[in-house]
Amino acid sequence: MKKYTLQANLLFLLFAALWGASFPVTKGALQIANPFLFVFLRFLFASIFLLPFIFSDKAGQQRSSLKMGMILGIMNTGVYMFETLGLHYISASRCAFITGTNVVLVPFIARAF
């Protein structure tokens, strides 16, 4: 296996582990915070962090990037809100399994649309 292939595979493994670890952490956070407040704060901090990247874009693409980013952000907020509400009621392992299964199924379902 080439060096870059091994490095890429290790990075995929690392990101999958971090993503999987976020479910029990989120479940723990939901013990002390309202799911709506948790999602609001998470997306607020992400927006503040990513805001400088919007303004570093080329001037002509700035408005369309912001518009499309807001549309995708609203859709992502809805998806994450439903996931967090589900995590509030079921175990972290079940929620991770359901979410992981959906990630695998999306390319197949997308063909129907």
N, C-alpha and C positions, 0 to 999 in steps of 0.2 A: 504494500500500500504506500502510495506517495505521501510525502510529508504534509502537503497541503490538504490532502483527502483525510488523513488521520486527524489533523488539526480541526478541520471543518466538522468531522463526526464527533470529536470531543466537545466542541462548542455546542453542537446540537444537543448532546447529552446533558451538558451543563444547563442550557436554557430550559430543557424539558424538566430537569430536576428543580430548578428555581420556580418554574411555572407550577409544578405539582406541589411544591412547598407553600405556595401562596394560598392554597385552599384551607389548610388548617390555621394559618395565620389570620386569614379573613374570618374564619369561623370564630376564632378567639376574639377578634376585634368586635364582632357582632354581639358578643356577650355583654359588652359595655357601651356599645353605640347603636343607634338606630340605623337600619340598613340604608335609608334615604340619606341621612347625614354622612354616613361612611362613603357612599358613592359620590355625593356632592364634593366632599373634601378631597377624595382621590382624584377626581377629574379637575377640580380647581387647581391642585398642585401640579398636575400634569400640564394643564393649560398655561400656567405661569412659567413652567420650565420650558415649554416649547414655543412660547410667544416670540422670543428673539429670532428664532429660525424663520418665522413668517416675514419679519421685517428685513431679513438679510436676502430675501428672494429678489429677483429682478423686478423692477417697477411695473412692467406690463403684466406680469403674471401674479402680482401680489393680490389683487382683488379676486381673481378666479381661484387662486389657491386658498384664500381665506373662506370664500363661499363654499367650495367643495369640502374643505376641512370641517366647516361647521356642520354641513349636512352629514358627513360621515361620523362626526363626533356625536351628533344627536342620535343617530342610529346605534352607534356603539354604546352610548349611555343607556339606551333602552335595553339592549341585549345584556349589558353588564348588570343593570338593575334587576332584571328577571333572574339572572344567575345568582346574584347576591340574596334576593328574596328566597330563592330555592335553597340556598346554603343556610339560610336562617332556620329552615324547617327540617332539612335532612342532614345526614352526616357529610363530612368533608370528602370522604372517599367516594360516596355515591355521587356527589355533585361533580367531582373530578372525572369520574367514569362517564357520566352523561355528557359533560362538556367535551371530553376527549373523543367520545364516539361521534358527536356532532362535527367536530373538526375533520374527522376522517370521512364523514358522509357528505360534507358540503360539495366537494368536486363532482360527486355523482348526481346530487340533487340539482346542482347548478345547470346541468345539461337540459333539464326540463324547462328552465326559464330562458 
